[in-house]
Amino acid sequence: QIETVTGVENAAEIAATPGIDALVVGTSDLSMDLGEPLDMRSPALVDAVEQVGRAATAYQKPWGFAAGTILPWVHELGRRGAKLLLFSSDIRLYGDGINRQMHELRAWGATARPRHHTPGDE
């Protein structure tokens, strides 16, 4: 997984290394290293991912990247040969699931008739 500018600069050497099966760009960490934290629309980030893709393709290795949202450049790189997409993350998936459940509980609470409990009501 390539997550730094140095990793991008050395992508061809990494791709040429025996035993390396694929190149994957960690876009969040790379965006930080590029000085554009979590800016998934950053031209520098997209260029870096493309550079890794070209290096991987030159050595006939599959390549891809992490993306939490399907932006236009994600589609474009798929058309250019990206085969791997790490979509979202475990924390985001858990958070989304918890948020959905909270909305359901709040909706239920808004419609439920309040029942007052007094001792001995069991």
mmCIF file of the C-alpha atoms, coordinates in Angstrom:
data_MODEL
# 
_entry.id   MODEL 
# 
loop_
_atom_site.group_PDB 
_atom_site.id 
_atom_site.type_symbol 
_atom_site.label_atom_id 
_atom_site.label_alt_id 
_atom_site.label_comp_id 
_atom_site.label_asym_id 
_atom_site.label_entity_id 
_atom_site.label_seq_id 
_atom_site.pdbx_PDB_ins_code 
_atom_site.Cartn_x 
_atom_site.Cartn_y 
_atom_site.Cartn_z 
_atom_site.occupancy 
_atom_site.B_iso_or_equiv 
_atom_site.pdbx_formal_charge 
_atom_site.auth_seq_id 
_atom_site.auth_comp_id 
_atom_site.auth_asym_id 
_atom_site.auth_atom_id 
_atom_site.pdbx_PDB_model_num 
ATOM 1   C CA . GLN A 1 1   ? 0.000   0.000   0.000   1.00 0.00 ? 1   GLN A CA 1 
ATOM 2   C CA . ILE A 1 2   ? 1.418   3.334   -1.060  1.00 0.00 ? 2   ILE A CA 1 
ATOM 3   C CA . GLU A 1 3   ? 0.580   6.148   1.342   1.00 0.00 ? 3   GLU A CA 1 
ATOM 4   C CA . THR A 1 4   ? 3.382   8.704   0.994   1.00 0.00 ? 4   THR A CA 1 
ATOM 5   C CA . VAL A 1 5   ? 4.900   10.954  -1.641  1.00 0.00 ? 5   VAL A CA 1 
ATOM 6   C CA . THR A 1 6   ? 8.089   8.878   -1.360  1.00 0.00 ? 6   THR A CA 1 
ATOM 7   C CA . GLY A 1 7   ? 6.045   5.757   -2.079  1.00 0.00 ? 7   GLY A CA 1 
ATOM 8   C CA . VAL A 1 8   ? 4.552   7.377   -5.174  1.00 0.00 ? 8   VAL A CA 1 
ATOM 9   C CA . GLU A 1 9   ? 8.017   8.448   -6.348  1.00 0.00 ? 9   GLU A CA 1 
ATOM 10  C CA . ASN A 1 10  ? 9.204   4.849   -5.952  1.00 0.00 ? 10  ASN A CA 1 
ATOM 11  C CA . ALA A 1 11  ? 6.089   3.179   -7.365  1.00 0.00 ? 11  ALA A CA 1 
ATOM 12  C CA . ALA A 1 12  ? 7.908   1.702   -10.371 1.00 0.00 ? 12  ALA A CA 1 
ATOM 13  C CA . GLU A 1 13  ? 10.605  0.189   -8.165  1.00 0.00 ? 13  GLU A CA 1 
ATOM 14  C CA . ILE A 1 14  ? 7.942   -1.177  -5.823  1.00 0.00 ? 14  ILE A CA 1 
ATOM 15  C CA . ALA A 1 15  ? 5.995   -2.658  -8.756  1.00 0.00 ? 15  ALA A CA 1 
ATOM 16  C CA . ALA A 1 16  ? 9.167   -4.284  -10.074 1.00 0.00 ? 16  ALA A CA 1 
ATOM 17  C CA . THR A 1 17  ? 9.853   -6.011  -6.747  1.00 0.00 ? 17  THR A CA 1 
ATOM 18  C CA . PRO A 1 18  ? 9.360   -9.796  -6.914  1.00 0.00 ? 18  PRO A CA 1 
ATOM 19  C CA . GLY A 1 19  ? 6.547   -10.910 -4.640  1.00 0.00 ? 19  GLY A CA 1 
ATOM 20  C CA . ILE A 1 20  ? 4.595   -7.669  -4.893  1.00 0.00 ? 20  ILE A CA 1 
ATOM 21  C CA . ASP A 1 21  ? 1.218   -8.718  -6.301  1.00 0.00 ? 21  ASP A CA 1 
ATOM 22  C CA . ALA A 1 22  ? -0.568  -5.361  -6.540  1.00 0.00 ? 22  ALA A CA 1 
ATOM 23  C CA . LEU A 1 23  ? -0.218  -1.662  -5.777  1.00 0.00 ? 23  LEU A CA 1 
ATOM 24  C CA . VAL A 1 24  ? -2.886  0.084   -3.736  1.00 0.00 ? 24  VAL A CA 1 
ATOM 25  C CA . VAL A 1 25  ? -2.879  3.775   -2.860  1.00 0.00 ? 25  VAL A CA 1 
ATOM 26  C CA . GLY A 1 26  ? -4.052  4.783   0.612   1.00 0.00 ? 26  GLY A CA 1 
ATOM 27  C CA . THR A 1 27  ? -5.625  8.068   -0.413  1.00 0.00 ? 27  THR A CA 1 
ATOM 28  C CA . SER A 1 28  ? -6.321  9.442   3.070   1.00 0.00 ? 28  SER A CA 1 
ATOM 29  C CA . ASP A 1 29  ? -2.756  9.085   4.302   1.00 0.00 ? 29  ASP A CA 1 
ATOM 30  C CA . LEU A 1 30  ? -1.356  10.209  0.957   1.00 0.00 ? 30  LEU A CA 1 
ATOM 31  C CA . SER A 1 31  ? -3.533  13.337  0.996   1.00 0.00 ? 31  SER A CA 1 
ATOM 32  C CA . MET A 1 32  ? -2.016  14.181  4.398   1.00 0.00 ? 32  MET A CA 1 
ATOM 33  C CA . ASP A 1 33  ? 1.506   13.672  3.105   1.00 0.00 ? 33  ASP A CA 1 
ATOM 34  C CA . LEU A 1 34  ? 0.701   15.883  0.103   1.00 0.00 ? 34  LEU A CA 1 
ATOM 35  C CA . GLY A 1 35  ? -0.325  18.665  2.503   1.00 0.00 ? 35  GLY A CA 1 
ATOM 36  C CA . GLU A 1 36  ? -3.969  18.515  1.427   1.00 0.00 ? 36  GLU A CA 1 
ATOM 37  C CA . PRO A 1 37  ? -5.577  16.567  4.283   1.00 0.00 ? 37  PRO A CA 1 
ATOM 38  C CA . LEU A 1 38  ? -8.533  14.448  3.203   1.00 0.00 ? 38  LEU A CA 1 
ATOM 39  C CA . ASP A 1 39  ? -9.098  16.510  0.042   1.00 0.00 ? 39  ASP A CA 1 
ATOM 40  C CA . MET A 1 40  ? -10.215 13.715  -2.256  1.00 0.00 ? 40  MET A CA 1 
ATOM 41  C CA . ARG A 1 41  ? -10.738 16.237  -5.051  1.00 0.00 ? 41  ARG A CA 1 
ATOM 42  C CA . SER A 1 42  ? -7.118  17.420  -4.935  1.00 0.00 ? 42  SER A CA 1 
ATOM 43  C CA . PRO A 1 43  ? -5.471  17.379  -8.378  1.00 0.00 ? 43  PRO A CA 1 
ATOM 44  C CA . ALA A 1 44  ? -2.176  16.426  -6.687  1.00 0.00 ? 44  ALA A CA 1 
ATOM 45  C CA . LEU A 1 45  ? -3.812  13.358  -5.133  1.00 0.00 ? 45  LEU A CA 1 
ATOM 46  C CA . VAL A 1 46  ? -5.419  12.278  -8.395  1.00 0.00 ? 46  VAL A CA 1 
ATOM 47  C CA . ASP A 1 47  ? -2.098  12.766  -10.212 1.00 0.00 ? 47  ASP A CA 1 
ATOM 48  C CA . ALA A 1 48  ? -0.297  10.666  -7.594  1.00 0.00 ? 48  ALA A CA 1 
ATOM 49  C CA . VAL A 1 49  ? -2.835  7.837   -7.928  1.00 0.00 ? 49  VAL A CA 1 
ATOM 50  C CA . GLU A 1 50  ? -2.463  7.978   -11.718 1.00 0.00 ? 50  GLU A CA 1 
ATOM 51  C CA . GLN A 1 51  ? 1.330   7.815   -11.379 1.00 0.00 ? 51  GLN A CA 1 
ATOM 52  C CA . VAL A 1 52  ? 1.060   4.681   -9.264  1.00 0.00 ? 52  VAL A CA 1 
ATOM 53  C CA . GLY A 1 53  ? -1.363  3.224   -11.819 1.00 0.00 ? 53  GLY A CA 1 
ATOM 54  C CA . ARG A 1 54  ? 1.065   3.824   -14.668 1.00 0.00 ? 54  ARG A CA 1 
ATOM 55  C CA . ALA A 1 55  ? 3.899   2.175   -12.713 1.00 0.00 ? 55  ALA A CA 1 
ATOM 56  C CA . ALA A 1 56  ? 1.769   -0.848  -11.848 1.00 0.00 ? 56  ALA A CA 1 
ATOM 57  C CA . THR A 1 57  ? 0.559   -1.192  -15.438 1.00 0.00 ? 57  THR A CA 1 
ATOM 58  C CA . ALA A 1 58  ? 4.134   -1.045  -16.738 1.00 0.00 ? 58  ALA A CA 1 
ATOM 59  C CA . TYR A 1 59  ? 4.920   -4.109  -14.605 1.00 0.00 ? 59  TYR A CA 1 
ATOM 60  C CA . GLN A 1 60  ? 1.593   -5.820  -15.326 1.00 0.00 ? 60  GLN A CA 1 
ATOM 61  C CA . LYS A 1 61  ? 0.445   -5.572  -11.722 1.00 0.00 ? 61  LYS A CA 1 
ATOM 62  C CA . PRO A 1 62  ? -3.140  -4.843  -10.734 1.00 0.00 ? 62  PRO A CA 1 
ATOM 63  C CA . TRP A 1 63  ? -3.605  -1.534  -8.982  1.00 0.00 ? 63  TRP A CA 1 
ATOM 64  C CA . GLY A 1 64  ? -6.206  0.506   -7.208  1.00 0.00 ? 64  GLY A CA 1 
ATOM 65  C CA . PHE A 1 65  ? -6.902  2.837   -4.345  1.00 0.00 ? 65  PHE A CA 1 
ATOM 66  C CA . ALA A 1 66  ? -9.053  3.562   -1.333  1.00 0.00 ? 66  ALA A CA 1 
ATOM 67  C CA . ALA A 1 67  ? -12.066 5.826   -1.807  1.00 0.00 ? 67  ALA A CA 1 
ATOM 68  C CA . GLY A 1 68  ? -14.916 6.533   0.545   1.00 0.00 ? 68  GLY A CA 1 
ATOM 69  C CA . THR A 1 69  ? -17.004 8.174   -2.173  1.00 0.00 ? 69  THR A CA 1 
ATOM 70  C CA . ILE A 1 70  ? -17.393 7.482   -5.860  1.00 0.00 ? 70  ILE A CA 1 
ATOM 71  C CA . LEU A 1 71  ? -16.146 10.766  -7.350  1.00 0.00 ? 71  LEU A CA 1 
ATOM 72  C CA . PRO A 1 72  ? -15.762 11.330  -11.117 1.00 0.00 ? 72  PRO A CA 1 
ATOM 73  C CA . TRP A 1 73  ? -12.041 10.588  -10.958 1.00 0.00 ? 73  TRP A CA 1 
ATOM 74  C CA . VAL A 1 74  ? -12.788 7.224   -9.331  1.00 0.00 ? 74  VAL A CA 1 
ATOM 75  C CA . HIS A 1 75  ? -14.875 6.286   -12.383 1.00 0.00 ? 75  HIS A CA 1 
ATOM 76  C CA . GLU A 1 76  ? -12.204 7.612   -14.741 1.00 0.00 ? 76  GLU A CA 1 
ATOM 77  C CA . LEU A 1 77  ? -9.404  5.602   -13.127 1.00 0.00 ? 77  LEU A CA 1 
ATOM 78  C CA . GLY A 1 78  ? -11.588 2.508   -13.342 1.00 0.00 ? 78  GLY A CA 1 
ATOM 79  C CA . ARG A 1 79  ? -11.802 3.082   -17.082 1.00 0.00 ? 79  ARG A CA 1 
ATOM 80  C CA . ARG A 1 80  ? -8.012  3.516   -17.151 1.00 0.00 ? 80  ARG A CA 1 
ATOM 81  C CA . GLY A 1 81  ? -7.333  0.142   -15.607 1.00 0.00 ? 81  GLY A CA 1 
ATOM 82  C CA . ALA A 1 82  ? -7.758  0.343   -11.838 1.00 0.00 ? 82  ALA A CA 1 
ATOM 83  C CA . LYS A 1 83  ? -8.984  -3.070  -10.722 1.00 0.00 ? 83  LYS A CA 1 
ATOM 84  C CA . LEU A 1 84  ? -8.993  -2.656  -6.947  1.00 0.00 ? 84  LEU A CA 1 
ATOM 85  C CA . LEU A 1 85  ? -11.223 -0.316  -4.975  1.00 0.00 ? 85  LEU A CA 1 
ATOM 86  C CA . LEU A 1 86  ? -11.178 -0.288  -1.209  1.00 0.00 ? 86  LEU A CA 1 
ATOM 87  C CA . PHE A 1 87  ? -14.512 1.372   -0.634  1.00 0.00 ? 87  PHE A CA 1 
ATOM 88  C CA . SER A 1 88  ? -15.177 2.972   2.720   1.00 0.00 ? 88  SER A CA 1 
ATOM 89  C CA . SER A 1 89  ? -13.695 1.625   5.951   1.00 0.00 ? 89  SER A CA 1 
ATOM 90  C CA . ASP A 1 90  ? -14.803 -0.499  8.828   1.00 0.00 ? 90  ASP A CA 1 
ATOM 91  C CA . ILE A 1 91  ? -15.208 2.532   11.087  1.00 0.00 ? 91  ILE A CA 1 
ATOM 92  C CA . ARG A 1 92  ? -17.288 4.394   8.490   1.00 0.00 ? 92  ARG A CA 1 
ATOM 93  C CA . LEU A 1 93  ? -19.463 1.319   7.878   1.00 0.00 ? 93  LEU A CA 1 
ATOM 94  C CA . TYR A 1 94  ? -20.039 0.824   11.607  1.00 0.00 ? 94  TYR A CA 1 
ATOM 95  C CA . GLY A 1 95  ? -20.792 4.518   12.049  1.00 0.00 ? 95  GLY A CA 1 
ATOM 96  C CA . ASP A 1 96  ? -23.256 4.542   9.155   1.00 0.00 ? 96  ASP A CA 1 
ATOM 97  C CA . GLY A 1 97  ? -25.011 1.494   10.594  1.00 0.00 ? 97  GLY A CA 1 
ATOM 98  C CA . ILE A 1 98  ? -25.232 3.045   14.056  1.00 0.00 ? 98  ILE A CA 1 
ATOM 99  C CA . ASN A 1 99  ? -26.576 6.300   12.600  1.00 0.00 ? 99  ASN A CA 1 
ATOM 100 C CA . ARG A 1 100 ? -29.279 4.421   10.667  1.00 0.00 ? 100 ARG A CA 1 
ATOM 101 C CA . GLN A 1 101 ? -30.318 2.571   13.823  1.00 0.00 ? 101 GLN A CA 1 
ATOM 102 C CA . MET A 1 102 ? -30.404 5.808   15.833  1.00 0.00 ? 102 MET A CA 1 
ATOM 103 C CA . HIS A 1 103 ? -32.681 7.426   13.231  1.00 0.00 ? 103 HIS A CA 1 
ATOM 104 C CA . GLU A 1 104 ? -35.010 4.415   13.415  1.00 0.00 ? 104 GLU A CA 1 
ATOM 105 C CA . LEU A 1 105 ? -35.054 4.521   17.214  1.00 0.00 ? 105 LEU A CA 1 
ATOM 106 C CA . ARG A 1 106 ? -35.761 8.251   17.245  1.00 0.00 ? 106 ARG A CA 1 
ATOM 107 C CA . ALA A 1 107 ? -38.566 7.816   14.721  1.00 0.00 ? 107 ALA A CA 1 
ATOM 108 C CA . TRP A 1 108 ? -40.039 5.053   16.840  1.00 0.00 ? 108 TRP A CA 1 
ATOM 109 C CA . GLY A 1 109 ? -39.698 7.171   19.984  1.00 0.00 ? 109 GLY A CA 1 
ATOM 110 C CA . ALA A 1 110 ? -41.510 10.060  18.327  1.00 0.00 ? 110 ALA A CA 1 
ATOM 111 C CA . THR A 1 111 ? -44.511 7.874   17.525  1.00 0.00 ? 111 THR A CA 1 
ATOM 112 C CA . ALA A 1 112 ? -44.590 5.593   20.567  1.00 0.00 ? 112 ALA A CA 1 
ATOM 113 C CA . ARG A 1 113 ? -47.126 6.411   23.231  1.00 0.00 ? 113 ARG A CA 1 
ATOM 114 C CA . PRO A 1 114 ? -45.407 7.158   26.493  1.00 0.00 ? 114 PRO A CA 1 
ATOM 115 C CA . ARG A 1 115 ? -46.159 4.639   29.181  1.00 0.00 ? 115 ARG A CA 1 
ATOM 116 C CA . HIS A 1 116 ? -45.481 5.546   32.737  1.00 0.00 ? 116 HIS A CA 1 
ATOM 117 C CA . HIS A 1 117 ? -44.063 2.756   34.810  1.00 0.00 ? 117 HIS A CA 1 
ATOM 118 C CA . THR A 1 118 ? -44.937 2.538   38.438  1.00 0.00 ? 118 THR A CA 1 
ATOM 119 C CA . PRO A 1 119 ? -43.491 0.024   40.841  1.00 0.00 ? 119 PRO A CA 1 
ATOM 120 C CA . GLY A 1 120 ? -45.485 -3.198  40.920  1.00 0.00 ? 120 GLY A CA 1 
ATOM 121 C CA . ASP A 1 121 ? -46.718 -2.823  37.309  1.00 0.00 ? 121 ASP A CA 1 
ATOM 122 C CA . GLU A 1 122 ? -44.933 -5.946  36.107  1.00 0.00 ? 122 GLU A CA 1 
# 
